[in-house]
Amino acid sequence: MANNYTYEILKDTTQKTVIKLTANFDGTGQENNVARIQANTLYGALGTDGLPLGYPGASNVALPFYGLTVSRVGYNIASQQKGYVELYWTTANTAGGTPIMNMDLCGQYSEDQGMVSIRNNAVNPTGDIGVQTFGLTANCAYTLFVELRKDNQYYQRGQFNDPAAFNYKPYGVTP
């Protein structure tokens, strides 16, 4: 059996995304995935022409950076206290990245607990989030729930879905 990884988008709106990541290890190696969460694949990601990727008539050329902010992380790391999992902001043209947080056992990081959201402070960032494990052995596993807030400079807010409703006042009489 090989190491097994899953990626599931639980919620993806114009303002935020919630993603569930899991992994089960068989002892054959560690994870080092620089693009476990790819920012340009999330709903409403804009291209270089200012239109959403996949939109009719769009250039479909991704931006070099997408603004995401980590607002909440819930985690359960079954590591037998032998290792830990690290989330990090991916950087272009360099190995590794800038750490977001290191996790072991169970816990939560959240704005609801009085914590601040974590902005991307990497040098030469892409906006993607990577996952790296250290010391996980056979029968170790993790589950992460990551909530991301989208920066509307890089993601559409609905103006392409329903332009009339987006651009006019609520309950307005004007067309």
Backbone bond lengths (Angstrom), bond angles and torsions (degrees), N, CA, C in turn:
res aa  C-N    CA-C-N  psi(-1)  N-CA   C-N-CA  omega(-1)  CA-C   N-CA-C  phi
1 M - - - 1.449 - - 1.524 109.31 -
2 A 1.296 117.81 136.80 1.462 123.22 178.41 1.524 110.24 -95.62
3 N 1.331 116.03 166.27 1.451 119.75 173.24 1.525 108.46 -57.59
4 N 1.322 116.30 141.45 1.463 121.72 -174.82 1.528 109.26 -121.18
5 Y 1.352 116.67 126.72 1.458 122.08 -178.06 1.526 109.71 -123.96
6 T 1.337 116.94 141.69 1.463 120.67 174.19 1.523 109.52 -129.08
7 Y 1.326 114.85 155.28 1.461 124.43 179.70 1.520 106.07 -140.04
8 E 1.328 117.07 121.64 1.459 120.28 -178.01 1.526 109.80 -137.07
9 I 1.321 116.03 125.20 1.462 120.64 175.21 1.514 107.62 -87.09
10 L 1.325 116.83 115.29 1.464 121.71 -179.29 1.522 111.66 -86.77
11 K 1.330 116.54 -34.21 1.461 121.52 179.39 1.518 107.39 -152.05
12 D 1.323 117.16 133.58 1.464 120.74 179.02 1.523 108.11 -145.59
13 T 1.328 115.90 99.39 1.452 121.71 -177.95 1.525 109.65 -114.51
14 T 1.322 115.91 -172.33 1.460 120.26 179.14 1.529 112.17 -71.57
15 Q 1.335 118.15 -16.45 1.455 120.34 -176.48 1.522 114.76 -113.05
16 K 1.338 117.48 -32.87 1.458 118.17 -178.75 1.517 111.51 -149.79
17 T 1.322 114.00 164.44 1.459 122.63 -179.13 1.519 108.45 -136.16
18 V 1.333 116.56 139.92 1.460 121.85 173.41 1.526 106.76 -121.20
19 I 1.326 115.57 124.96 1.462 122.22 -176.10 1.517 109.60 -124.86
20 K 1.335 115.48 138.40 1.465 122.08 175.97 1.531 107.75 -108.71
21 L 1.332 116.39 125.59 1.459 123.01 177.15 1.521 108.63 -117.42
22 T 1.325 117.52 134.77 1.465 120.33 175.37 1.519 109.66 -133.26
23 A 1.317 114.94 159.42 1.466 121.21 174.53 1.521 108.78 -154.04
24 N 1.328 115.75 142.99 1.461 123.63 172.98 1.522 106.76 -126.40
25 F 1.331 116.97 130.09 1.458 121.75 -174.06 1.521 111.18 -107.71
26 D 1.327 114.77 141.80 1.465 120.93 178.43 1.525 112.30 -108.15
27 G 1.324 117.53 4.08 1.458 121.18 177.82 1.516 114.03 93.34
28 T 1.339 118.02 5.27 1.464 119.57 -177.33 1.519 113.26 -91.40
29 G 1.309 119.14 -2.64 1.459 120.29 179.30 1.509 112.13 160.26
30 Q 1.329 114.36 175.77 1.460 122.62 -178.95 1.528 109.56 -101.75
31 E 1.312 115.69 167.21 1.463 121.32 176.35 1.518 108.77 -97.34
32 N 1.326 116.72 137.48 1.452 122.69 169.30 1.523 106.84 -147.17
33 N 1.318 115.57 85.51 1.454 122.53 -175.70 1.522 108.42 -111.71
34 V 1.327 117.04 108.36 1.462 121.56 -175.24 1.520 113.58 -71.76
35 A 1.326 117.74 -15.19 1.470 120.36 -178.48 1.521 110.50 -133.34
36 R 1.316 116.43 50.89 1.471 120.11 178.56 1.519 109.71 -63.65
37 I 1.338 116.82 -37.57 1.459 122.27 172.74 1.529 106.80 -117.90
38 Q 1.321 116.74 113.03 1.463 121.63 -178.70 1.527 109.13 -96.60
39 A 1.321 115.57 115.66 1.459 121.87 -173.64 1.530 113.34 -63.06
40 N 1.322 117.93 -34.12 1.464 119.14 -176.67 1.527 113.57 -79.91
41 T 1.338 118.14 -2.87 1.467 120.60 177.02 1.524 112.04 -96.57
42 L 1.329 117.54 -4.42 1.458 120.97 -179.19 1.523 110.15 -78.38
43 Y 1.323 115.76 156.24 1.467 122.38 -175.65 1.525 111.29 -56.43
44 G 1.318 116.06 132.35 1.457 122.11 173.89 1.516 115.42 83.28
45 A 1.336 118.81 6.77 1.461 120.78 179.75 1.521 109.47 -60.56
46 L 1.330 115.97 129.71 1.452 120.80 -178.61 1.524 111.07 -87.95
47 G 1.323 116.04 151.80 1.457 122.36 175.56 1.515 110.79 -95.91
48 T 1.317 116.66 -176.46 1.462 121.34 -178.25 1.526 112.56 -65.19
49 D 1.321 117.72 -21.24 1.466 121.03 179.09 1.531 112.84 -90.27
50 G 1.324 118.08 2.79 1.459 121.88 179.08 1.506 114.68 85.39
51 L 1.321 117.65 1.24 1.459 121.91 177.20 1.520 109.68 -101.52
52 P 1.336 118.61 152.63 1.465 120.58 178.78 1.533 111.18 -62.36
53 L 1.312 116.00 142.97 1.454 120.44 176.18 1.520 108.73 -61.16
54 G 1.331 117.84 131.71 1.448 122.44 -177.50 1.518 114.49 89.17
55 Y 1.321 118.17 -5.92 1.460 122.74 179.26 1.532 108.91 -71.86
56 P 1.341 118.89 141.35 1.471 120.28 179.31 1.527 111.85 -56.22
57 G 1.312 116.44 127.39 1.456 121.79 179.92 1.509 114.92 84.96
58 A 1.338 117.52 -1.18 1.464 121.09 179.90 1.524 110.54 -77.35
59 S 1.337 115.81 155.13 1.463 120.19 179.97 1.535 111.34 -73.44
60 N 1.333 117.10 -23.39 1.466 123.50 -178.76 1.522 113.14 59.22
61 V 1.327 117.13 30.46 1.456 122.33 173.70 1.521 107.06 -101.27
62 A 1.327 116.86 117.26 1.462 121.67 -176.15 1.526 111.43 -68.80
63 L 1.318 115.49 150.59 1.458 121.36 174.44 1.529 109.36 -71.24
64 P 1.325 118.30 156.86 1.463 119.69 178.31 1.533 112.80 -74.58
65 F 1.349 117.71 -16.16 1.463 121.81 -178.78 1.515 109.14 -145.64
66 Y 1.345 116.31 142.69 1.455 122.52 174.53 1.521 108.51 -128.34
67 G 1.336 115.74 130.26 1.451 121.14 -177.21 1.515 112.62 -83.02
68 L 1.319 115.89 111.16 1.461 123.05 174.00 1.519 108.12 -123.97
69 T 1.321 115.78 151.52 1.457 122.32 174.76 1.522 107.40 -129.43
70 V 1.318 116.91 131.68 1.462 120.94 177.33 1.524 107.55 -81.86
71 S 1.336 116.77 117.27 1.465 120.02 -178.77 1.528 112.56 -105.35
72 R 1.328 117.19 -17.58 1.465 119.81 -179.60 1.527 109.67 -160.25
73 V 1.322 116.33 139.48 1.469 122.22 173.40 1.521 107.43 -138.28
74 G 1.319 116.15 125.04 1.457 122.10 171.37 1.513 107.03 -114.52
75 Y 1.323 117.35 137.71 1.461 118.82 -174.98 1.519 112.37 -144.92
76 N 1.330 114.04 150.56 1.459 123.49 173.12 1.523 105.94 -137.84
77 I 1.329 116.33 110.55 1.460 122.21 -177.88 1.527 107.51 -112.12
78 A 1.330 116.59 112.37 1.464 121.66 177.00 1.525 107.28 -95.35
79 S 1.330 115.89 83.08 1.463 120.96 -173.19 1.515 113.17 -111.93
80 Q 1.320 117.74 3.47 1.460 121.78 -176.09 1.529 110.13 54.54
81 Q 1.325 116.20 28.90 1.465 125.53 -178.75 1.527 112.06 55.48
82 K 1.333 116.18 33.98 1.463 120.85 179.33 1.526 112.27 -109.39
83 G 1.303 118.18 -11.17 1.459 120.34 -176.91 1.507 111.42 -161.19
84 Y 1.328 114.88 -176.02 1.463 119.99 179.97 1.521 110.13 -150.01
85 V 1.329 115.30 170.92 1.459 123.42 -178.89 1.524 107.76 -119.49
86 E 1.342 115.57 138.83 1.461 120.97 178.82 1.520 110.07 -121.80
87 L 1.342 116.08 131.01 1.471 122.47 168.97 1.517 106.62 -96.43
88 Y 1.346 117.29 139.83 1.454 119.52 178.71 1.522 111.54 -147.57
89 W 1.354 114.16 152.97 1.458 120.96 174.56 1.519 107.35 -77.72
90 T 1.320 117.13 128.71 1.459 121.89 -179.74 1.529 109.91 -78.20
91 T 1.325 115.68 140.51 1.456 121.09 176.72 1.519 109.77 -115.17
92 A 1.319 116.12 148.06 1.464 121.14 -179.05 1.525 110.18 -79.44
93 N 1.299 115.81 140.76 1.465 123.86 174.01 1.523 115.01 62.41
94 T 1.324 117.92 17.43 1.464 120.11 175.32 1.519 108.86 -137.82
95 A 1.300 116.00 152.42 1.465 120.54 177.28 1.523 109.42 -76.82
96 G 1.317 116.01 148.20 1.460 120.45 178.33 1.507 111.78 72.36
97 G 1.313 116.48 -146.70 1.451 121.16 -178.88 1.506 110.38 -179.71
98 T 1.330 115.97 -162.24 1.454 122.24 179.82 1.522 108.81 -102.68
99 P 1.344 117.80 119.77 1.470 120.37 -176.16 1.522 113.21 -60.01
100 I 1.335 114.60 139.64 1.456 121.68 171.66 1.524 107.83 -94.48
101 M 1.338 115.76 -52.84 1.463 119.97 176.80 1.517 110.77 -165.33
102 N 1.331 115.63 152.05 1.455 123.50 173.44 1.523 107.75 -105.54
103 M 1.346 115.70 139.43 1.466 119.47 -173.38 1.521 111.13 -132.40
104 D 1.317 115.66 142.51 1.459 123.28 172.05 1.523 107.43 -149.01
105 L 1.315 116.04 151.21 1.463 123.55 -177.66 1.520 110.58 62.47
106 C 1.333 119.11 -133.04 1.464 122.23 -177.24 1.517 109.37 -123.44
107 G 1.310 116.33 147.82 1.451 118.76 177.28 1.500 112.63 177.71
108 Q 1.333 114.89 -179.30 1.451 121.89 179.94 1.514 108.60 -147.82
109 Y 1.317 115.78 140.48 1.459 123.10 171.59 1.516 105.33 -120.25
110 S 1.329 117.20 124.37 1.456 118.29 -171.74 1.519 111.75 -155.00
111 E 1.322 115.45 148.61 1.456 120.94 172.14 1.527 110.84 -63.06
112 D 1.340 116.84 -28.43 1.461 121.40 178.85 1.522 112.15 -63.60
113 Q 1.314 117.36 -21.62 1.466 122.23 179.60 1.524 111.71 -94.19
114 G 1.326 116.71 11.89 1.459 120.45 -179.66 1.519 113.37 86.24
115 M 1.315 117.75 5.91 1.456 121.47 177.68 1.530 109.25 -81.78
116 V 1.312 116.39 160.78 1.460 120.61 176.41 1.520 109.23 -93.05
117 S 1.324 116.31 156.26 1.458 119.50 175.07 1.532 107.65 -72.42
118 I 1.327 115.67 154.27 1.464 121.11 -174.15 1.519 108.90 -103.05
119 R 1.328 115.86 110.46 1.462 122.16 179.01 1.525 109.61 -83.04
120 N 1.305 115.60 157.39 1.456 121.54 179.00 1.527 108.58 -75.81
121 N 1.321 117.08 109.62 1.460 121.89 -179.17 1.526 112.29 -111.35
122 A 1.325 116.73 18.82 1.465 120.74 -179.15 1.529 110.38 -72.39
123 V 1.327 115.92 153.45 1.453 122.08 173.99 1.526 107.38 -87.07
124 N 1.328 117.30 128.34 1.464 122.80 -178.09 1.536 111.06 59.86
125 P 1.342 117.94 53.42 1.466 121.45 -174.25 1.526 113.21 -79.18
126 T 1.324 115.74 160.42 1.463 121.82 173.54 1.526 111.03 -107.15
127 G 1.322 117.55 -24.58 1.456 122.17 -174.48 1.512 111.82 100.43
128 D 1.341 117.28 -14.54 1.461 121.31 178.11 1.522 110.22 -74.70
129 I 1.338 115.52 159.50 1.465 121.54 177.85 1.518 108.22 -120.38
130 G 1.315 115.40 129.53 1.458 121.45 178.99 1.515 111.24 -105.75
131 V 1.333 115.11 161.97 1.459 122.42 176.89 1.521 107.90 -127.85
132 Q 1.324 115.07 133.57 1.454 120.36 176.96 1.521 108.28 -134.61
133 T 1.332 116.04 139.04 1.466 120.20 178.39 1.522 109.46 -113.46
134 F 1.317 115.26 151.86 1.453 122.65 179.37 1.521 109.22 -133.29
135 G 1.318 117.80 120.69 1.457 122.75 172.72 1.511 116.67 77.45
136 L 1.323 119.86 10.12 1.462 120.30 179.39 1.526 109.19 -77.18
137 T 1.308 115.92 134.42 1.462 122.15 -176.59 1.525 109.99 -113.33
138 A 1.318 115.91 -173.09 1.469 120.67 178.77 1.520 110.07 -56.23
139 N 1.318 116.35 141.75 1.461 125.23 178.85 1.527 113.75 72.36
140 C 1.324 118.20 10.79 1.460 121.50 171.88 1.525 108.00 -87.58
141 A 1.331 116.17 155.24 1.459 120.80 -178.79 1.523 109.06 -156.49
142 Y 1.321 115.29 162.85 1.462 119.61 172.10 1.519 110.42 -146.07
143 T 1.334 114.27 154.79 1.461 123.09 171.37 1.519 106.43 -134.44
144 L 1.332 116.11 127.07 1.460 122.21 179.11 1.527 109.06 -123.57
145 F 1.313 115.89 137.41 1.462 122.18 170.73 1.522 105.81 -115.95
146 V 1.327 116.67 116.93 1.459 121.62 -175.63 1.530 108.58 -118.10
147 E 1.328 116.17 122.95 1.459 121.59 175.99 1.523 108.15 -104.67
148 L 1.324 116.01 126.65 1.452 122.64 -177.43 1.523 110.16 -118.82
149 R 1.319 116.55 137.63 1.456 121.64 173.66 1.529 107.22 -100.45
150 K 1.333 116.46 135.82 1.461 121.84 -176.69 1.530 110.67 -94.79
151 D 1.319 116.01 139.54 1.458 122.98 174.88 1.524 107.30 -86.25
152 N 1.346 117.75 123.07 1.463 119.70 -174.38 1.521 113.62 -71.20
153 Q 1.312 118.62 -0.70 1.456 120.82 171.65 1.540 110.01 -72.90
154 Y 1.340 116.28 -24.96 1.459 121.75 -175.52 1.527 113.36 -115.46
155 Y 1.331 116.70 -9.12 1.465 122.30 -179.31 1.517 109.14 -133.03
156 Q 1.323 117.05 140.94 1.461 120.69 179.27 1.523 109.96 -73.82
157 R 1.318 115.86 152.94 1.461 122.34 -178.17 1.522 112.64 -108.83
158 G 1.315 117.96 15.49 1.446 120.67 178.85 1.506 113.75 114.73
159 Q 1.328 117.30 -5.62 1.459 120.28 -176.21 1.528 113.14 -64.07
160 F 1.326 118.32 -20.73 1.457 120.24 179.29 1.532 111.53 -94.72
161 N 1.331 118.36 -19.01 1.463 121.69 179.34 1.519 112.02 -77.69
162 D 1.336 116.49 -45.97 1.464 121.98 -178.85 1.522 107.85 -145.00
163 P 1.340 118.09 80.39 1.463 121.22 -174.36 1.521 114.15 -57.64
164 A 1.320 118.33 -37.32 1.468 120.31 -177.86 1.525 110.79 -65.48
165 A 1.312 117.45 -45.05 1.464 120.89 -179.56 1.526 111.04 -69.37
166 F 1.318 116.89 -32.69 1.459 120.35 -177.30 1.522 111.93 -73.88
167 N 1.318 116.98 -38.11 1.458 120.96 -171.79 1.522 115.46 -94.80
168 Y 1.305 118.97 -9.71 1.458 120.98 -179.91 1.521 110.16 -114.23
169 K 1.333 114.49 153.80 1.463 119.82 -179.01 1.531 110.54 -59.84
170 P 1.312 116.65 148.85 1.476 118.38 176.64 1.526 110.81 -59.30
171 Y 1.286 115.85 137.80 1.462 123.13 178.15 1.529 112.13 60.82
172 G 1.316 116.75 23.40 1.463 120.29 179.46 1.529 111.38 -72.56
173 V 1.329 116.24 153.20 1.448 120.83 179.88 1.529 110.19 -94.01
174 T 1.321 117.43 -21.57 1.459 120.52 -178.05 1.520 110.11 -75.02
175 P 1.327 117.08 147.52 1.464 120.42 -178.87 1.509 111.81 -71.18
